[in-house]
Amino acid sequence: MTVMLEATDATRRLPARTPPPTWLVVALACAGQFLVVLDVSVVNVALPSMRTDLGLSAQGLQWVVNGYAIAFAGFMLLGGRAGDLYGRKLMFLVGLGLFTLASLGGGLAQEGPELLIARAVQGLGAAVLAPSTLTILTAAVPEGAARARAIATWTAVGAGGGAAGGLVGGLLVDALSWRWVLLINVPVGAVVLVCSLRWLPESRNGAGRRLDLPGAVLVTSGLATLAYGISQTEAAGWTAAATLLPLAAGLALIGLFLLVEARTTAPLMPLGLFRARAVSSANAAMFLSGSAMFCMWYFMTLYAQNVLGYSPLEAGLALIPSSLAVLIGSKSAPRFLPRFGARAVAVTGTLIAASGFAWQSAMTPRGDYLTEIMFPGVLMMLGAGLTATPLAALATSGAAPGEAGLVSGLINTSRTMGGSLGLAVMSTIAAARTGSSTTGQAMTEGYALVFRTSAGVLLAGVVLMALWLPGGRTRSTPTKVTPAEPASTEAMSAEPTSTEATSREV
């Protein structure tokens, strides 16, 4: 008995594991998000070099971009739900590991097919990683002002990754080679992986549940097929069979997925989730705003290079003020949320962005930098930063803890699919206006029409947000859509009360 008491006393004297500081958890989650978003845009400036080195065809070059985007969009919901069931930290590590290894394979590719396979695996890794970044962040920071600041940081880092892609890619291609736009992910990913393994807390809310495999297969194949159909529009047009057949098949698979989810006892995506007004309205608004704003970097880069004759590096440097504006907008949004509410901030941000798009639509072939690139670009991206933060905060606040990963994957999917669809539509609009002409005047008219159309889409988004988004200034109460589930041991250990005290560090 004495020995047992001594052993018990010794056990009690063992120091409890100190939870990591909140700022470190947020930093690691944001680092993962930065890598995912950066890789969407960083390869654009390297495409000509890839084509020359590997002998890619025009269609093969298109698939360097689309292979990543399709895998990313198709597996996002599956990645989010897997995090809920098997652990957010585990899925973060798995996704980051896949992404890093695929980056290494792509950077070392000697043939075109090797590069395309690596890009698809990169997209798969990103789809597993991205939902976990937001879920880990929201689990570490209590709901309220501190979480709004953390989500603003996450939004700013993600937007900054997209904005920095052209500059980083231009620097790497000019100084080294196209391979380094992929190889640069390897050392960065390895450092984040080691730090995450050591410091990220684990959490899950899926004890006793299984992954809905039929639903997972249907939604993944449906989204991937739909994304493939969208990607075909630029080359084949909207009325070609190569476009219409995959679009119809994708919609049919998603419809079948909804039927299956309505009948299964443990659905991948509980349809009742959309009864939460914050979830449904924020995702619709994110899809619409993403469809207009995502194409900004693409067409601004084309205008700078194809019309004004900027080099890739010069084009990246020209967009630095816009990159800073999106960071300022994202970090400013939490200051306004408690006073004005998420709806008012999102509507204001979208109006600012729409004014920037309208200004940019007045571009001319002579291209004065201040009035035709910098100032309208700053307005577009300032508005984008102000809009994205309240929408992400609303979407994640409207779901129960057991659905956090799914909701995170859903808001990422809405943004990605909206951006993919928007880019395909806008590319078609620009090509229709430009026709076969390659003059600076013709290309400028095509790009101007894109920005004018985007301004109209954003104004439609203003109406949708004003009518549908919740308007209160108090935080939303999570809506239960499934029976309560017991938290796992890891989840209980990953919810230290000290997070409230350390949230000020974010």
C-alpha positions in Angstrom: 0.0 0.0 0.0 2.8 2.4 0.9 4.5 1.7 -2.5 1.2 2.4 -4.3 0.7 5.7 -2.4 4.3 6.7 -3.2 3.7 5.9 -6.9 0.5 7.8 -6.9 2.2 10.8 -5.3 5.0 10.6 -7.8 2.4 10.5 -10.7 0.7 13.6 -9.3 4.0 15.4 -9.1 4.6 14.9 -12.9 4.3 18.2 -14.6 1.3 18.5 -16.9 2.1 19.2 -20.5 1.9 22.9 -21.1 -0.4 23.8 -23.9 1.3 25.7 -26.7 0.8 29.5 -26.9 -2.2 30.4 -29.0 -0.1 32.6 -31.3 2.1 29.6 -32.2 -0.9 27.5 -33.1 -2.3 30.3 -35.2 1.1 30.8 -36.9 1.4 27.2 -37.9 -2.1 27.0 -39.2 -1.5 30.1 -41.2 1.8 28.8 -42.6 -0.1 25.7 -44.0 -2.7 28.0 -45.5 -0.1 30.2 -47.1 1.6 27.3 -48.8 -1.7 26.0 -50.2 -2.8 29.4 -51.6 0.6 30.4 -52.8 0.8 27.3 -55.0 -2.4 28.2 -56.8 -0.7 31.3 -58.3 3.0 30.9 -58.1 3.3 28.5 -61.1 1.6 31.0 -63.5 4.8 32.9 -64.3 6.8 29.7 -64.7 4.5 28.1 -67.3 6.4 29.2 -70.4 9.7 27.9 -68.9 8.0 24.6 -68.0 6.7 24.2 -71.6 10.1 24.8 -73.1 12.0 22.5 -70.7 9.5 19.6 -70.7 8.1 19.9 -74.2 4.5 20.3 -73.0 1.7 21.0 -75.4 -0.8 23.9 -74.9 -3.3 21.4 -73.4 -0.7 19.9 -71.1 0.3 23.3 -69.9 -3.3 24.0 -69.0 -3.4 20.9 -66.9 -0.4 22.0 -64.9 -2.8 24.5 -63.4 -6.1 22.5 -63.6 -4.7 19.3 -62.2 -4.0 21.1 -59.0 -7.3 23.0 -58.9 -9.5 20.0 -59.7 -7.9 17.7 -57.0 -8.0 20.6 -54.6 -11.7 21.4 -55.1 -12.8 17.7 -55.4 -11.3 16.4 -52.2 -11.9 19.4 -49.9 -15.1 18.3 -48.2 -13.7 14.8 -47.7 -10.6 16.4 -46.1 -12.7 18.5 -43.8 -14.8 15.6 -42.6 -11.8 13.3 -42.2 -10.3 15.9 -39.8 -13.5 15.9 -37.7 -13.4 12.1 -37.5 -9.8 11.2 -37.3 -8.1 14.3 -35.9 -7.4 17.8 -37.2 -3.7 17.6 -36.4 -3.4 14.2 -38.1 -5.0 15.4 -41.3 -2.9 18.6 -41.2 0.2 16.5 -41.0 -0.9 14.0 -43.7 -2.0 16.8 -46.1 1.2 18.8 -45.5 3.4 15.7 -46.0 1.6 14.8 -49.3 1.9 18.4 -50.4 5.6 18.6 -49.6 6.5 15.3 -51.2 4.5 16.1 -54.3 6.4 19.4 -54.6 9.7 17.6 -54.5 8.5 15.2 -57.2 7.2 18.1 -59.4 10.4 20.0 -59.0 12.5 17.0 -60.1 10.1 15.9 -62.9 11.9 15.1 -66.2 8.8 14.5 -68.3 5.4 16.2 -68.7 3.3 13.4 -67.2 5.5 13.3 -64.1 4.8 17.0 -63.5 1.1 16.6 -64.1 0.8 13.7 -61.6 2.8 15.6 -59.0 0.5 18.6 -59.4 -2.6 16.4 -58.9 -1.1 14.9 -55.7 -0.2 18.5 -54.6 -3.9 19.4 -55.0 -4.9 16.3 -53.0 -2.6 17.2 -50.2 -3.8 20.8 -50.2 -7.5 19.5 -50.0 -6.6 17.5 -46.8 -4.5 20.3 -45.3 -6.6 23.4 -46.0 -9.8 22.6 -44.0 -7.6 21.7 -41.0 -5.9 25.0 -41.0 -9.1 26.9 -40.2 -10.4 24.3 -37.8 -7.2 24.1 -35.7 -7.3 27.9 -35.5 -10.9 28.2 -34.4 -10.5 25.3 -31.9 -7.5 27.1 -30.3 -9.1 30.6 -30.0 -12.4 31.2 -28.1 -15.3 32.6 -30.1 -15.4 36.4 -29.9 -13.0 39.3 -30.7 -9.9 37.1 -30.3 -11.2 34.5 -32.8 -12.2 37.3 -35.3 -8.6 38.6 -35.1 -7.2 35.1 -35.6 -9.5 34.5 -38.6 -8.5 37.9 -40.0 -4.8 36.7 -39.8 -5.7 33.5 -41.5 -7.6 35.4 -44.3 -4.8 37.9 -44.7 -2.1 35.2 -44.9 -4.2 33.3 -47.5 -4.8 36.4 -49.6 -1.2 37.4 -49.2 -0.2 33.9 -50.5 -2.3 34.5 -53.6 -1.0 38.0 -54.1 2.7 37.0 -53.5 2.6 34.2 -56.1 3.5 36.4 -59.0 6.3 38.1 -57.2 7.8 34.9 -55.7 7.4 33.0 -59.0 9.1 35.8 -60.9 12.0 36.0 -58.5 12.6 32.3 -58.5 12.3 31.8 -62.3 14.5 34.8 -63.1 17.2 33.9 -60.4 17.1 30.1 -60.6 14.7 28.1 -62.7 11.0 27.1 -63.0 11.7 24.0 -60.8 12.2 26.2 -57.7 8.6 27.4 -57.7 7.9 23.9 -56.6 11.1 23.0 -54.8 10.8 26.0 -52.5 7.9 24.3 -50.8 10.1 21.4 -49.6 12.2 23.1 -47.0 9.3 25.4 -45.9 7.0 22.4 -45.6 9.5 20.3 -43.7 10.0 23.1 -41.1 6.2 23.5 -40.7 5.8 19.8 -40.5 8.3 19.3 -37.7 7.0 22.3 -35.7 3.4 21.1 -36.1 4.3 17.6 -35.0 5.8 19.1 -31.8 3.4 21.9 -30.9 0.0 21.5 -32.6 -2.7 20.1 -30.3 -4.9 17.3 -31.5 -8.7 17.4 -31.5 -11.6 15.5 -33.0 -15.3 15.2 -32.6 -16.1 12.0 -34.3 -15.8 9.3 -31.7 -17.7 6.2 -32.7 -18.6 7.4 -36.2 -17.4 6.2 -39.5 -16.6 8.1 -42.7 -19.5 8.1 -45.1 -17.7 6.4 -48.0 -20.6 6.4 -50.5 -21.1 10.1 -49.8 -17.4 10.8 -50.0 -17.1 9.0 -53.4 -20.1 10.8 -54.8 -19.2 14.4 -53.7 -15.5 14.0 -54.6 -16.2 12.6 -58.0 -19.0 15.2 -58.5 -16.9 18.2 -57.6 -13.9 16.9 -59.5 -16.0 16.3 -62.6 -17.7 19.7 -62.3 -14.3 21.3 -61.9 -13.0 19.4 -65.0 -16.0 20.7 -67.0 -15.3 24.2 -65.9 -11.6 23.9 -66.9 -12.7 22.8 -70.4 -14.5 26.0 -71.1 -11.5 28.1 -71.9 -10.3 25.7 -74.7 -13.6 24.3 -76.0 -16.2 26.9 -75.1 -19.4 26.5 -73.1 -21.5 24.8 -75.8 -19.0 22.1 -76.7 -19.7 18.4 -75.8 -16.3 18.3 -74.0 -17.7 21.0 -71.6 -21.4 20.1 -71.4 -21.0 16.4 -70.7 -18.7 16.7 -67.6 -20.8 19.6 -66.3 -24.0 17.6 -66.6 -22.3 14.5 -65.1 -20.9 16.5 -62.2 -24.3 18.1 -61.4 -25.9 14.6 -61.6 -23.3 13.2 -59.1 -23.8 16.1 -56.7 -27.6 15.6 -56.9 -27.2 11.9 -56.2 -24.9 12.8 -53.3 -27.7 15.0 -51.8 -30.1 12.1 -52.1 -27.7 9.7 -50.3 -27.0 12.2 -47.6 -30.7 12.7 -46.9 -31.1 9.0 -46.2 -27.9 7.9 -44.4 -27.7 7.8 -40.6 -24.1 9.3 -40.4 -23.8 11.6 -43.5 -20.6 13.1 -44.7 -22.4 16.5 -44.9 -25.6 16.7 -42.8 -28.1 18.7 -44.9 -29.5 20.2 -41.8 -26.2 22.1 -41.6 -27.6 24.5 -44.2 -30.6 25.4 -42.0 -28.1 27.5 -40.1 -28.5 30.9 -41.8 -24.9 31.9 -41.1 -23.5 28.8 -42.8 -25.7 28.9 -45.9 -25.6 32.6 -46.5 -21.9 33.0 -45.8 -21.0 30.2 -48.3 -23.3 31.6 -51.0 -21.7 35.0 -50.5 -18.2 33.5 -50.5 -18.9 31.7 -53.7 -20.2 34.8 -55.4 -17.4 37.2 -54.2 -14.8 34.6 -55.0 -16.0 34.2 -58.6 -15.3 37.9 -59.2 -12.3 38.6 -57.0 -10.2 35.4 -57.7 -9.5 36.4 -61.3 -8.1 39.9 -60.4 -4.5 38.7 -60.0 -4.7 36.7 -63.2 -5.9 39.5 -65.5 -3.9 42.2 -63.8 -0.8 40.1 -64.5 -1.8 39.5 -68.1 -2.5 43.2 -68.6 0.9 44.2 -67.2 2.8 41.6 -69.2 0.9 41.3 -72.5 -0.1 45.0 -72.9 2.3 47.0 -71.0 5.4 44.8 -71.6 6.3 44.2 -67.9 8.6 41.3 -67.1 7.2 38.6 -64.7 9.2 40.2 -61.9 8.1 43.7 -62.8 4.5 42.6 -62.8 4.9 41.1 -59.4 6.5 44.2 -58.0 3.7 46.3 -59.5 1.1 44.4 -57.5 2.8 44.8 -54.1 0.5 47.7 -53.1 -2.5 45.5 -53.8 -0.9 42.7 -51.7 -0.4 45.2 -48.8 -4.0 46.4 -49.2 -5.5 42.9 -48.8 -3.5 42.5 -45.6 -4.7 45.8 -44.3 -8.3 45.0 -45.1 -8.1 41.6 -43.5 -6.5 42.8 -40.3 -8.8 45.9 -40.0 -12.1 43.9 -40.3 -12.0 42.6 -36.7 -11.9 46.2 -35.4 -15.2 46.9 -37.2 -17.1 43.6 -36.5 -18.0 44.3 -32.8 -19.4 47.8 -33.7 -21.1 47.3 -37.0 -21.6 43.6 -37.4 -20.4 41.0 -39.9 -23.1 41.9 -42.5 -22.3 45.6 -42.6 -18.5 45.0 -42.8 -19.0 42.4 -45.6 -21.3 44.7 -47.6 -19.0 47.7 -47.2 -15.9 45.6 -48.3 -17.7 44.3 -51.3 -18.8 47.9 -52.3 -15.2 49.1 -52.0 -14.0 46.1 -54.2 -16.7 46.8 -56.8 -15.6 50.4 -57.1 -12.0 49.2 -57.7 -13.2 46.8 -60.4 -15.2 49.5 -62.0 -12.2 51.8 -62.0 -10.0 49.1 -63.4 -12.4 48.6 -66.3 -11.4 52.0 -67.6 -7.9 50.8 -68.4 -6.2 51.9 -71.6 -3.3 50.5 -73.7 -1.0 53.2 -72.4 -1.4 52.0 -68.8 -0.5 54.8 -66.4 0.7 52.8 -63.4 -0.8 54.9 -60.6 -4.3 55.3 -62.1 -4.6 52.1 -64.1 -2.9 49.5 -61.8 -2.0 50.7 -58.3 -5.0 52.7 -57.1 -7.8 50.5 -58.5 -5.8 47.4 -57.4 -5.6 48.8 -53.9 -9.4 49.3 -53.7 -10.1 45.8 -55.1 -7.9 44.1 -52.6 -8.8 46.3 -49.6 -12.4 45.4 -50.2 -11.5 41.7 -50.7 -9.8 41.7 -47.3 -12.7 43.4 -45.5 -15.2 40.9 -47.1 -13.5 37.6 -46.6 -12.9 37.9 -42.8 -16.6 38.4 -41.7 -17.8 35.7 -44.1 -15.3 33.1 -42.8 -16.2 34.1 -39.2 -19.9 33.7 -39.9 -19.5 30.4 -41.6 -17.5 28.8 -38.8 -19.6 30.3 -36.0 -22.8 28.8 -37.3 -22.0 25.1 -36.8 -21.6 22.7 -33.9 -18.1 21.6 -32.8 -18.5 18.2 -34.5 -19.0 19.8 -37.8 -16.2 22.4 -37.6 -13.9 20.6 -40.0 -16.7 20.1 -42.5 -17.8 23.7 -42.3 -14.1 24.8 -42.8 -13.9 22.5 -45.9 -17.2 23.9 -47.2 -16.2 27.5 -47.0 -12.8 26.7 -48.7 -14.7 24.7 -51.3 -17.1 27.6 -51.9 -14.2 30.0 -52.4 -12.2 27.6 -54.6 -15.2 26.5 -56.8 -16.4 30.1 -57.1 -12.9 31.2 -58.2 -12.5 28.4 -60.7 -15.9 29.0 -62.2 -15.3 32.8 -62.3 -12.0 32.5 -63.9 -13.4 30.1 -66.6 -16.3 32.5 -67.3 -14.2 35.6 -67.3 -11.6 34.0 -69.6 -14.4 33.2 -72.1 -15.7 36.8 -71.9 -12.2 38.2 -72.5 -11.6 35.8 -75.4 -14.9 36.6 -77.0 -14.3 40.4 -76.9 -10.6 40.1 -78.1 -11.3 37.5 -80.8 -8.2 36.6 -82.8 -6.6 40.0 -82.5 -3.3 40.2 -80.5 -3.1 44.0 -80.4 -2.7 45.8 -77.2 -6.0 47.7 -77.8 -8.0 44.4 -78.4 -6.5 42.7 -75.3 -7.2 45.8 -73.2 -10.8 45.8 -74.3 -11.2 42.1 -73.3 -9.6 42.7 -69.9 -11.7 45.8 -69.3 -14.9 43.9 -70.0 -13.8 41.3 -67.5 -13.4 43.9 -64.7 -16.7 45.5 -65.7 -18.5 42.2 -65.5 -16.8 41.4 -62.1 -18.0 44.8 -60.7 -21.6 43.8 -61.7 -21.2 40.4 -60.0 -20.0 42.1 -56.8 -23.0 44.4 -56.8 -25.2 41.4 -57.0 -23.3 40.0 -54.1 -24.0 43.2 -52.1 -27.7 42.6 -52.6 -27.4 39.0 -51.5 -25.4 39.8 -48.4 -27.7 42.7 -47.4 -30.8 40.4 -47.6 -29.5 37.1 -46.3 -26.5 37.5 -44.0 -27.3 37.6 -40.3 -27.2 41.2 -39.2 -26.6 41.1 -35.4 -23.4 42.2 -33.8 -23.4 39.4 -31.2 -21.7 36.1 -31.9 -23.8 33.3 -33.4 -24.9 30.3 -31.4 -23.7 27.1 -33.0 -26.5 25.1 -34.5 -26.6 21.5 -33.6 -27.4 19.4 -36.6 -26.4 16.0 -35.3 -26.8 14.3 -31.9 -24.1 15.3 -29.4 -21.0 13.2 -29.5 -18.6 12.5 -26.7 -15.2 14.2 -27.3 -12.2 12.0 -27.6 -9.3 12.1 -25.1 -7.3 14.1 -27.5 -10.1 16.6 -27.9 -10.5 17.1 -24.2 -6.8 17.5 -23.7 -6.6 20.0 -26.6 -9.1 22.4 -25.0 -7.1 24.0 -22.2 -8.8 26.9 -20.4 -5.6 28.9 -20.8 -6.5 29.6 -24.4 -8.7 32.4 -23.2 -5.9 34.0 -21.4 -3.4 33.7 -24.2 -5.9 34.7 -27.0 -4.7 38.3 -26.7 -1.4 37.2 -28.2 -3.1 36.6 -31.6 
